[in-house]
Amino acid sequence: MAFPFKKRPDVTLEVSFLDGEYKGNRVSFTIPAGTDTMGLVDDNGYSGFLYLAGQFGLISN
């Protein structure tokens, strides 16, 4: 997902998922427009939801 944001820095993304190995409560975080998402990925181009949630603030819904 980081690569498309490089081309579209005007897009804000809200991510929503279930915690507790995707079986628990719904949680979310928002990646604001203009974020350098390429700086968030590892050497393999990967960035997990929990890591991103730690960067942008996890909200319990």
Predicted model as a PDB file, atoms N, CA, C, CB and O in Angstrom, pLDDT in the B-factor column:
MODEL        1                                                                  
ATOM      1  N   MET A   1       0.805  -1.190   0.000  1.00 68.00           N  
ATOM      2  CA  MET A   1       0.000   0.000   0.000  1.00 68.00           C  
ATOM      3  C   MET A   1       0.855   1.264   0.000  1.00 68.00           C  
ATOM      4  CB  MET A   1      -0.920  -0.007   1.186  1.00 68.00           C  
ATOM      5  O   MET A   1       0.359   2.328  -0.368  1.00 68.00           O  
ATOM      6  N   ALA A   2       2.104   1.183   0.395  1.00 72.00           N  
ATOM      7  CA  ALA A   2       2.948   2.377   0.457  1.00 72.00           C  
ATOM      8  C   ALA A   2       3.237   2.955  -0.913  1.00 72.00           C  
ATOM      9  CB  ALA A   2       4.246   2.059   1.151  1.00 72.00           C  
ATOM     10  O   ALA A   2       3.332   4.173  -1.069  1.00 72.00           O  
ATOM     11  N   PHE A   3       3.377   2.099  -1.898  1.00 74.00           N  
ATOM     12  CA  PHE A   3       3.765   2.571  -3.221  1.00 74.00           C  
ATOM     13  C   PHE A   3       2.694   3.427  -3.906  1.00 74.00           C  
ATOM     14  CB  PHE A   3       4.095   1.396  -4.089  1.00 74.00           C  
ATOM     15  O   PHE A   3       3.043   4.443  -4.508  1.00 74.00           O  
ATOM     16  N   PRO A   4       1.407   3.063  -3.843  1.00 80.00           N  
ATOM     17  CA  PRO A   4       0.392   3.938  -4.450  1.00 80.00           C  
ATOM     18  C   PRO A   4       0.317   5.325  -3.796  1.00 80.00           C  
ATOM     19  CB  PRO A   4      -0.968   3.273  -4.367  1.00 80.00           C  
ATOM     20  O   PRO A   4       0.006   6.308  -4.468  1.00 80.00           O  
ATOM     21  N   PHE A   5       0.596   5.405  -2.512  1.00 80.00           N  
ATOM     22  CA  PHE A   5       0.562   6.706  -1.832  1.00 80.00           C  
ATOM     23  C   PHE A   5       1.669   7.630  -2.313  1.00 80.00           C  
ATOM     24  CB  PHE A   5       0.675   6.516  -0.327  1.00 80.00           C  
ATOM     25  O   PHE A   5       1.542   8.852  -2.234  1.00 80.00           O  
ATOM     26  N   LYS A   6       2.737   7.058  -2.804  1.00 80.00           N  
ATOM     27  CA  LYS A   6       3.812   7.879  -3.344  1.00 80.00           C  
ATOM     28  C   LYS A   6       3.305   8.654  -4.567  1.00 80.00           C  
ATOM     29  CB  LYS A   6       5.037   7.001  -3.716  1.00 80.00           C  
ATOM     30  O   LYS A   6       3.707   9.794  -4.798  1.00 80.00           O  
ATOM     31  N   LYS A   7       2.427   8.026  -5.341  1.00 84.00           N  
ATOM     32  CA  LYS A   7       1.859   8.670  -6.523  1.00 84.00           C  
ATOM     33  C   LYS A   7       0.669   9.565  -6.191  1.00 84.00           C  
ATOM     34  CB  LYS A   7       1.439   7.623  -7.523  1.00 84.00           C  
ATOM     35  O   LYS A   7       0.350  10.482  -6.948  1.00 84.00           O  
ATOM     36  N   ARG A   8       0.005   9.297  -5.050  1.00 89.00           N  
ATOM     37  CA  ARG A   8      -1.187  10.059  -4.676  1.00 89.00           C  
ATOM     38  C   ARG A   8      -1.061  10.588  -3.244  1.00 89.00           C  
ATOM     39  CB  ARG A   8      -2.453   9.184  -4.813  1.00 89.00           C  
ATOM     40  O   ARG A   8      -1.737  10.091  -2.344  1.00 89.00           O  
ATOM     41  N   PRO A   9      -0.214  11.579  -3.028  1.00 88.00           N  
ATOM     42  CA  PRO A   9      -0.009  12.110  -1.678  1.00 88.00           C  
ATOM     43  C   PRO A   9      -1.225  12.874  -1.139  1.00 88.00           C  
ATOM     44  CB  PRO A   9       1.199  13.019  -1.669  1.00 88.00           C  
ATOM     45  O   PRO A   9      -1.228  13.283   0.022  1.00 88.00           O  
ATOM     46  N   ASP A  10      -2.252  13.069  -1.966  1.00 93.00           N  
ATOM     47  CA  ASP A  10      -3.452  13.784  -1.540  1.00 93.00           C  
ATOM     48  C   ASP A  10      -4.489  12.870  -0.888  1.00 93.00           C  
ATOM     49  CB  ASP A  10      -4.072  14.485  -2.722  1.00 93.00           C  
ATOM     50  O   ASP A  10      -5.547  13.345  -0.474  1.00 93.00           O  
ATOM     51  N   VAL A  11      -4.208  11.568  -0.788  1.00 91.00           N  
ATOM     52  CA  VAL A  11      -5.168  10.591  -0.275  1.00 91.00           C  
ATOM     53  C   VAL A  11      -4.929  10.333   1.210  1.00 91.00           C  
ATOM     54  CB  VAL A  11      -5.076   9.273  -1.068  1.00 91.00           C  
ATOM     55  O   VAL A  11      -3.792  10.149   1.647  1.00 91.00           O  
ATOM     56  N   THR A  12      -6.019  10.323   1.977  1.00 94.00           N  
ATOM     57  CA  THR A  12      -6.009   9.909   3.380  1.00 94.00           C  
ATOM     58  C   THR A  12      -6.612   8.511   3.442  1.00 94.00           C  
ATOM     59  CB  THR A  12      -6.807  10.923   4.298  1.00 94.00           C  
ATOM     60  O   THR A  12      -7.614   8.234   2.782  1.00 94.00           O  
ATOM     61  N   LEU A  13      -5.999   7.624   4.240  1.00 92.00           N  
ATOM     62  CA  LEU A  13      -6.491   6.247   4.347  1.00 92.00           C  
ATOM     63  C   LEU A  13      -6.881   5.946   5.782  1.00 92.00           C  
ATOM     64  CB  LEU A  13      -5.426   5.241   3.859  1.00 92.00           C  
ATOM     65  O   LEU A  13      -6.087   6.135   6.703  1.00 92.00           O  
ATOM     66  N   GLU A  14      -8.117   5.472   5.971  1.00 94.00           N  
ATOM     67  CA  GLU A  14      -8.549   4.981   7.275  1.00 94.00           C  
ATOM     68  C   GLU A  14      -8.537   3.462   7.228  1.00 94.00           C  
ATOM     69  CB  GLU A  14      -9.968   5.526   7.656  1.00 94.00           C  
ATOM     70  O   GLU A  14      -9.182   2.852   6.376  1.00 94.00           O  
ATOM     71  N   VAL A  15      -7.795   2.854   8.156  1.00 93.00           N  
ATOM     72  CA  VAL A  15      -7.673   1.398   8.233  1.00 93.00           C  
ATOM     73  C   VAL A  15      -8.437   0.927   9.456  1.00 93.00           C  
ATOM     74  CB  VAL A  15      -6.175   0.947   8.298  1.00 93.00           C  
ATOM     75  O   VAL A  15      -8.250   1.456  10.551  1.00 93.00           O  
ATOM     76  N   SER A  16      -9.296  -0.066   9.274  1.00 93.00           N  
ATOM     77  CA  SER A  16     -10.099  -0.615  10.361  1.00 93.00           C  
ATOM     78  C   SER A  16      -9.936  -2.133  10.347  1.00 93.00           C  
ATOM     79  CB  SER A  16     -11.609  -0.204  10.223  1.00 93.00           C  
ATOM     80  O   SER A  16     -10.024  -2.760   9.292  1.00 93.00           O  
ATOM     81  N   PHE A  17      -9.696  -2.724  11.523  1.00 90.00           N  
ATOM     82  CA  PHE A  17      -9.517  -4.168  11.608  1.00 90.00           C  
ATOM     83  C   PHE A  17      -9.858  -4.641  13.009  1.00 90.00           C  
ATOM     84  CB  PHE A  17      -8.075  -4.570  11.236  1.00 90.00           C  
ATOM     85  O   PHE A  17     -10.062  -3.825  13.908  1.00 90.00           O  
ATOM     86  N   LEU A  18      -9.923  -5.952  13.201  1.00 90.00           N  
ATOM     87  CA  LEU A  18     -10.221  -6.540  14.503  1.00 90.00           C  
ATOM     88  C   LEU A  18      -8.918  -6.867  15.218  1.00 90.00           C  
ATOM     89  CB  LEU A  18     -11.098  -7.811  14.352  1.00 90.00           C  
ATOM     90  O   LEU A  18      -8.016  -7.463  14.629  1.00 90.00           O  
ATOM     91  N   ASP A  19      -8.815  -6.476  16.501  1.00 85.00           N  
ATOM     92  CA  ASP A  19      -7.608  -6.810  17.264  1.00 85.00           C  
ATOM     93  C   ASP A  19      -7.703  -8.253  17.765  1.00 85.00           C  
ATOM     94  CB  ASP A  19      -7.416  -5.826  18.459  1.00 85.00           C  
ATOM     95  O   ASP A  19      -8.630  -8.976  17.399  1.00 85.00           O  
ATOM     96  N   GLY A  20      -6.775  -8.664  18.576  1.00 78.00           N  
ATOM     97  CA  GLY A  20      -6.799 -10.027  19.112  1.00 78.00           C  
ATOM     98  C   GLY A  20      -6.734 -11.067  18.004  1.00 78.00           C  
ATOM     99  O   GLY A  20      -7.570 -11.968  17.934  1.00 78.00           O  
ATOM    100  N   GLU A  21      -5.742 -10.936  17.145  1.00 73.00           N  
ATOM    101  CA  GLU A  21      -5.572 -11.811  15.989  1.00 73.00           C  
ATOM    102  C   GLU A  21      -6.827 -11.803  15.122  1.00 73.00           C  
ATOM    103  CB  GLU A  21      -5.245 -13.244  16.441  1.00 73.00           C  
ATOM    104  O   GLU A  21      -7.275 -12.836  14.625  1.00 73.00           O  
ATOM    105  N   TYR A  22      -7.379 -10.598  14.959  1.00 66.00           N  
ATOM    106  CA  TYR A  22      -8.514 -10.355  14.075  1.00 66.00           C  
ATOM    107  C   TYR A  22      -9.801 -11.038  14.543  1.00 66.00           C  
ATOM    108  CB  TYR A  22      -8.177 -10.820  12.687  1.00 66.00           C  
ATOM    109  O   TYR A  22     -10.663 -11.360  13.726  1.00 66.00           O  
ATOM    110  N   LYS A  23      -9.934 -11.260  15.864  1.00 76.00           N  
ATOM    111  CA  LYS A  23     -11.133 -11.887  16.407  1.00 76.00           C  
ATOM    112  C   LYS A  23     -11.757 -11.044  17.513  1.00 76.00           C  
ATOM    113  CB  LYS A  23     -10.806 -13.275  16.936  1.00 76.00           C  
ATOM    114  O   LYS A  23     -12.785 -11.430  18.069  1.00 76.00           O  
ATOM    115  N   GLY A  24     -11.162  -9.906  17.845  1.00 82.00           N  
ATOM    116  CA  GLY A  24     -11.595  -9.124  18.996  1.00 82.00           C  
ATOM    117  C   GLY A  24     -12.384  -7.885  18.642  1.00 82.00           C  
ATOM    118  O   GLY A  24     -13.310  -7.927  17.832  1.00 82.00           O  
ATOM    119  N   ASN A  25     -12.005  -6.779  19.261  1.00 89.00           N  
ATOM    120  CA  ASN A  25     -12.693  -5.511  19.080  1.00 89.00           C  
ATOM    121  C   ASN A  25     -12.217  -4.807  17.811  1.00 89.00           C  
ATOM    122  CB  ASN A  25     -12.478  -4.613  20.296  1.00 89.00           C  
ATOM    123  O   ASN A  25     -11.070  -4.958  17.390  1.00 89.00           O  
ATOM    124  N   ARG A  26     -13.121  -4.038  17.216  1.00 93.00           N  
ATOM    125  CA  ARG A  26     -12.749  -3.261  16.027  1.00 93.00           C  
ATOM    126  C   ARG A  26     -11.912  -2.059  16.451  1.00 93.00           C  
ATOM    127  CB  ARG A  26     -14.016  -2.798  15.240  1.00 93.00           C  
ATOM    128  O   ARG A  26     -12.287  -1.309  17.353  1.00 93.00           O  
ATOM    129  N   VAL A  27     -10.786  -1.891  15.792  1.00 94.00           N  
ATOM    130  CA  VAL A  27      -9.880  -0.774  16.037  1.00 94.00           C  
ATOM    131  C   VAL A  27      -9.535  -0.131  14.695  1.00 94.00           C  
ATOM    132  CB  VAL A  27      -8.586  -1.244  16.788  1.00 94.00           C  
ATOM    133  O   VAL A  27      -9.726  -0.738  13.641  1.00 94.00           O  
ATOM    134  N   SER A  28      -9.029   1.094  14.743  1.00 96.00           N  
ATOM    135  CA  SER A  28      -8.698   1.777  13.496  1.00 96.00           C  
ATOM    136  C   SER A  28      -7.580   2.785  13.713  1.00 96.00           C  
ATOM    137  CB  SER A  28      -9.934   2.474  12.921  1.00 96.00           C  
ATOM    138  O   SER A  28      -7.240   3.135  14.843  1.00 96.00           O  
ATOM    139  N   PHE A  29      -7.029   3.231  12.618  1.00 96.00           N  
ATOM    140  CA  PHE A  29      -6.074   4.331  12.604  1.00 96.00           C  
ATOM    141  C   PHE A  29      -6.170   4.993  11.245  1.00 96.00           C  
ATOM    142  CB  PHE A  29      -4.615   3.841  12.902  1.00 96.00           C  
ATOM    143  O   PHE A  29      -6.674   4.402  10.289  1.00 96.00           O  
ATOM    144  N   THR A  30      -5.684   6.219  11.163  1.00 96.00           N  
ATOM    145  CA  THR A  30      -5.747   6.982   9.921  1.00 96.00           C  
ATOM    146  C   THR A  30      -4.350   7.400   9.501  1.00 96.00           C  
ATOM    147  CB  THR A  30      -6.654   8.216  10.080  1.00 96.00           C  
ATOM    148  O   THR A  30      -3.575   7.933  10.296  1.00 96.00           O  
ATOM    149  N   ILE A  31      -4.044   7.148   8.238  1.00 94.00           N  
ATOM    150  CA  ILE A  31      -2.796   7.636   7.651  1.00 94.00           C  
ATOM    151  C   ILE A  31      -3.161   8.913   6.897  1.00 94.00           C  
ATOM    152  CB  ILE A  31      -2.111   6.550   6.694  1.00 94.00           C  
ATOM    153  O   ILE A  31      -3.842   8.853   5.873  1.00 94.00           O  
ATOM    154  N   PRO A  32      -2.714  10.064   7.395  1.00 95.00           N  
ATOM    155  CA  PRO A  32      -3.106  11.329   6.765  1.00 95.00           C  
ATOM    156  C   PRO A  32      -2.464  11.558   5.407  1.00 95.00           C  
ATOM    157  CB  PRO A  32      -2.758  12.470   7.667  1.00 95.00           C  
ATOM    158  O   PRO A  32      -1.381  11.048   5.118  1.00 95.00           O  
ATOM    159  N   ALA A  33      -3.149  12.332   4.584  1.00 94.00           N  
ATOM    160  CA  ALA A  33      -2.607  12.728   3.281  1.00 94.00           C  
ATOM    161  C   ALA A  33      -1.251  13.396   3.500  1.00 94.00           C  
ATOM    162  CB  ALA A  33      -3.588  13.690   2.524  1.00 94.00           C  
ATOM    163  O   ALA A  33      -1.046  14.116   4.477  1.00 94.00           O  
ATOM    164  N   GLY A  34      -0.344  13.144   2.580  1.00 92.00           N  
ATOM    165  CA  GLY A  34       0.970  13.763   2.640  1.00 92.00           C  
ATOM    166  C   GLY A  34       1.994  12.984   3.439  1.00 92.00           C  
ATOM    167  O   GLY A  34       3.155  13.388   3.499  1.00 92.00           O  
ATOM    168  N   THR A  35       1.599  11.875   4.057  1.00 91.00           N  
ATOM    169  CA  THR A  35       2.529  11.064   4.833  1.00 91.00           C  
ATOM    170  C   THR A  35       3.529  10.368   3.911  1.00 91.00           C  
ATOM    171  CB  THR A  35       1.766  10.027   5.676  1.00 91.00           C  
ATOM    172  O   THR A  35       3.153   9.836   2.866  1.00 91.00           O  
ATOM    173  N   ASP A  36       4.800  10.374   4.303  1.00 88.00           N  
ATOM    174  CA  ASP A  36       5.832   9.660   3.551  1.00 88.00           C  
ATOM    175  C   ASP A  36       5.720   8.179   3.894  1.00 88.00           C  
ATOM    176  CB  ASP A  36       7.271  10.213   3.876  1.00 88.00           C  
ATOM    177  O   ASP A  36       6.430   7.691   4.773  1.00 88.00           O  
ATOM    178  N   THR A  37       4.839   7.465   3.209  1.00 87.00           N  
ATOM    179  CA  THR A  37       4.609   6.059   3.520  1.00 87.00           C  
ATOM    180  C   THR A  37       5.794   5.168   3.165  1.00 87.00           C  
ATOM    181  CB  THR A  37       3.385   5.576   2.799  1.00 87.00           C  
ATOM    182  O   THR A  37       5.928   4.077   3.718  1.00 87.00           O  
ATOM    183  N   MET A  38       6.645   5.608   2.262  1.00 86.00           N  
ATOM    184  CA  MET A  38       7.813   4.798   1.906  1.00 86.00           C  
ATOM    185  C   MET A  38       8.766   4.668   3.096  1.00 86.00           C  
ATOM    186  CB  MET A  38       8.551   5.416   0.698  1.00 86.00           C  
ATOM    187  O   MET A  38       9.519   3.697   3.174  1.00 86.00           O  
ATOM    188  N   GLY A  39       8.746   5.611   4.007  1.00 88.00           N  
ATOM    189  CA  GLY A  39       9.579   5.545   5.199  1.00 88.00           C  
ATOM    190  C   GLY A  39       9.037   4.603   6.258  1.00 88.00           C  
ATOM    191  O   GLY A  39       9.676   4.403   7.291  1.00 88.00           O  
ATOM    192  N   LEU A  40       7.863   4.019   6.019  1.00 89.00           N  
ATOM    193  CA  LEU A  40       7.213   3.144   6.999  1.00 89.00           C  
ATOM    194  C   LEU A  40       7.390   1.658   6.697  1.00 89.00           C  
ATOM    195  CB  LEU A  40       5.746   3.463   7.064  1.00 89.00           C  
ATOM    196  O   LEU A  40       7.006   0.813   7.506  1.00 89.00           O  
ATOM    197  N   VAL A  41       7.960   1.338   5.558  1.00 89.00           N  
ATOM    198  CA  VAL A  41       8.076  -0.071   5.167  1.00 89.00           C  
ATOM    199  C   VAL A  41       9.471  -0.611   5.471  1.00 89.00           C  
ATOM    200  CB  VAL A  41       7.762  -0.240   3.672  1.00 89.00           C  
ATOM    201  O   VAL A  41      10.440   0.144   5.550  1.00 89.00           O  
ATOM    202  N   ASP A  42       9.554  -1.935   5.642  1.00 89.00           N  
ATOM    203  CA  ASP A  42      10.850  -2.561   5.886  1.00 89.00           C  
ATOM    204  C   ASP A  42      11.550  -2.834   4.557  1.00 89.00           C  
ATOM    205  CB  ASP A  42      10.683  -3.874   6.694  1.00 89.00           C  
ATOM    206  O   ASP A  42      11.090  -2.384   3.508  1.00 89.00           O  
ATOM    207  N   ASP A  43      12.645  -3.560   4.597  1.00 89.00           N  
ATOM    208  CA  ASP A  43      13.433  -3.836   3.386  1.00 89.00           C  
ATOM    209  C   ASP A  43      12.664  -4.651   2.348  1.00 89.00           C  
ATOM    210  CB  ASP A  43      14.704  -4.571   3.758  1.00 89.00           C  
ATOM    211  O   ASP A  43      13.012  -4.648   1.167  1.00 89.00           O  
ATOM    212  N   ASN A  44      11.620  -5.349   2.793  1.00 88.00           N  
ATOM    213  CA  ASN A  44      10.805  -6.157   1.885  1.00 88.00           C  
ATOM    214  C   ASN A  44       9.578  -5.406   1.370  1.00 88.00           C  
ATOM    215  CB  ASN A  44      10.365  -7.427   2.582  1.00 88.00           C  
ATOM    216  O   ASN A  44       8.776  -5.968   0.624  1.00 88.00           O  
ATOM    217  N   GLY A  45       9.429  -4.147   1.761  1.00 83.00           N  
ATOM    218  CA  GLY A  45       8.265  -3.371   1.346  1.00 83.00           C  
ATOM    219  C   GLY A  45       7.041  -3.633   2.200  1.00 83.00           C  
ATOM    220  O   GLY A  45       5.920  -3.325   1.793  1.00 83.00           O  
ATOM    221  N   TYR A  46       7.246  -4.205   3.393  1.00 89.00           N  
ATOM    222  CA  TYR A  46       6.134  -4.597   4.275  1.00 89.00           C  
ATOM    223  C   TYR A  46       6.033  -3.667   5.472  1.00 89.00           C  
ATOM    224  CB  TYR A  46       6.309  -6.047   4.755  1.00 89.00           C  
ATOM    225  O   TYR A  46       7.035  -3.168   5.985  1.00 89.00           O  
ATOM    226  N   SER A  47       4.792  -3.446   5.904  1.00 90.00           N  
ATOM    227  CA  SER A  47       4.520  -2.716   7.139  1.00 90.00           C  
ATOM    228  C   SER A  47       3.218  -3.251   7.712  1.00 90.00           C  
ATOM    229  CB  SER A  47       4.440  -1.167   6.892  1.00 90.00           C  
ATOM    230  O   SER A  47       2.171  -3.132   7.075  1.00 90.00           O  
ATOM    231  N   GLY A  48       3.264  -3.832   8.891  1.00 89.00           N  
ATOM    232  CA  GLY A  48       2.078  -4.448   9.484  1.00 89.00           C  
ATOM    233  C   GLY A  48       1.121  -3.440  10.100  1.00 89.00           C  
ATOM    234  O   GLY A  48       1.505  -2.318  10.431  1.00 89.00           O  
ATOM    235  N   PHE A  49      -0.131  -3.860  10.248  1.00 87.00           N  
ATOM    236  CA  PHE A  49      -1.156  -2.995  10.832  1.00 87.00           C  
ATOM    237  C   PHE A  49      -0.784  -2.531  12.235  1.00 87.00           C  
ATOM    238  CB  PHE A  49      -2.487  -3.719  10.871  1.00 87.00           C  
ATOM    239  O   PHE A  49      -0.973  -1.359  12.561  1.00 87.00           O  
ATOM    240  N   LEU A  50      -0.260  -3.421  13.069  1.00 88.00           N  
ATOM    241  CA  LEU A  50       0.047  -3.028  14.448  1.00 88.00           C  
ATOM    242  C   LEU A  50       1.190  -2.027  14.503  1.00 88.00           C  
ATOM    243  CB  LEU A  50       0.394  -4.254  15.285  1.00 88.00           C  
ATOM    244  O   LEU A  50       1.179  -1.121  15.336  1.00 88.00           O  
ATOM    245  N   TYR A  51       2.162  -2.179  13.638  1.00 91.00           N  
ATOM    246  CA  TYR A  51       3.238  -1.198  13.566  1.00 91.00           C  
ATOM    247  C   TYR A  51       2.684   0.155  13.136  1.00 91.00           C  
ATOM    248  CB  TYR A  51       4.338  -1.665  12.592  1.00 91.00           C  
ATOM    249  O   TYR A  51       2.986   1.178  13.750  1.00 91.00           O  
ATOM    250  N   LEU A  52       1.875   0.161  12.084  1.00 93.00           N  
ATOM    251  CA  LEU A  52       1.282   1.410  11.607  1.00 93.00           C  
ATOM    252  C   LEU A  52       0.380   2.038  12.663  1.00 93.00           C  
ATOM    253  CB  LEU A  52       0.490   1.164  10.325  1.00 93.00           C  
ATOM    254  O   LEU A  52       0.370   3.257  12.835  1.00 93.00           O  
ATOM    255  N   ALA A  53      -0.374   1.205  13.364  1.00 92.00           N  
ATOM    256  CA  ALA A  53      -1.244   1.713  14.432  1.00 92.00           C  
ATOM    257  C   ALA A  53      -0.418   2.399  15.511  1.00 92.00           C  
ATOM    258  CB  ALA A  53      -2.079   0.570  15.049  1.00 92.00           C  
ATOM    259  O   ALA A  53      -0.846   3.404  16.079  1.00 92.00           O  
ATOM    260  N   GLY A  54       0.757   1.865  15.795  1.00 93.00           N  
ATOM    261  CA  GLY A  54       1.644   2.492  16.769  1.00 93.00           C  
ATOM    262  C   GLY A  54       2.177   3.833  16.295  1.00 93.00           C  
ATOM    263  O   GLY A  54       2.455   4.721  17.101  1.00 93.00           O  
ATOM    264  N   GLN A  55       2.316   3.972  14.997  1.00 94.00           N  
ATOM    265  CA  GLN A  55       2.830   5.225  14.428  1.00 94.00           C  
ATOM    266  C   GLN A  55       1.752   6.316  14.367  1.00 94.00           C  
ATOM    267  CB  GLN A  55       3.389   4.972  13.025  1.00 94.00           C  
ATOM    268  O   GLN A  55       2.047   7.499  14.534  1.00 94.00           O  
ATOM    269  N   PHE A  56       0.488   5.900  14.122  1.00 96.00           N  
ATOM    270  CA  PHE A  56      -0.572   6.875  13.863  1.00 96.00           C  
ATOM    271  C   PHE A  56      -1.641   6.947  14.945  1.00 96.00           C  
ATOM    272  CB  PHE A  56      -1.221   6.561  12.567  1.00 96.00           C  
ATOM    273  O   PHE A  56      -2.556   7.765  14.854  1.00 96.00           O  
ATOM    274  N   GLY A  57      -1.539   6.108  15.959  1.00 95.00           N  
ATOM    275  CA  GLY A  57      -2.506   6.152  17.053  1.00 95.00           C  
ATOM    276  C   GLY A  57      -3.692   5.249  16.837  1.00 95.00           C  
ATOM    277  O   GLY A  57      -4.550   5.530  16.001  1.00 95.00           O  
ATOM    278  N   LEU A  58      -3.747   4.177  17.577  1.00 93.00           N  
ATOM    279  CA  LEU A  58      -4.825   3.196  17.480  1.00 93.00           C  
ATOM    280  C   LEU A  58      -6.047   3.720  18.213  1.00 93.00           C  
ATOM    281  CB  LEU A  58      -4.387   1.826  18.056  1.00 93.00           C  
ATOM    282  O   LEU A  58      -5.945   4.191  19.345  1.00 93.00           O  
ATOM    283  N   ILE A  59      -7.207   3.637  17.566  1.00 93.00           N  
ATOM    284  CA  ILE A  59      -8.464   4.076  18.156  1.00 93.00           C  
ATOM    285  C   ILE A  59      -9.357   2.849  18.298  1.00 93.00           C  
ATOM    286  CB  ILE A  59      -9.153   5.192  17.287  1.00 93.00           C  
ATOM    287  O   ILE A  59      -9.538   2.097  17.340  1.00 93.00           O  
ATOM    288  N   SER A  60      -9.911   2.646  19.477  1.00 92.00           N  
ATOM    289  CA  SER A  60     -10.850   1.551  19.692  1.00 92.00           C  
ATOM    290  C   SER A  60     -12.232   2.031  19.295  1.00 92.00           C  
ATOM    291  CB  SER A  60     -10.830   1.061  21.172  1.00 92.00           C  
ATOM    292  O   SER A  60     -12.702   3.058  19.785  1.00 92.00           O  
ATOM    293  N   ASN A  61     -12.882   1.296  18.413  1.00 83.00           N  
ATOM    294  CA  ASN A  61     -14.200   1.717  17.915  1.00 83.00           C  
ATOM    295  C   ASN A  61     -15.287   1.033  18.710  1.00 83.00           C  
ATOM    296  CB  ASN A  61     -14.358   1.400  16.410  1.00 83.00           C  
ATOM    297  O   ASN A  61     -16.471   1.250  18.451  1.00 83.00           O  
TER     298      ASN A  61                                                      
ENDMDL                                                                          
END                                                                             
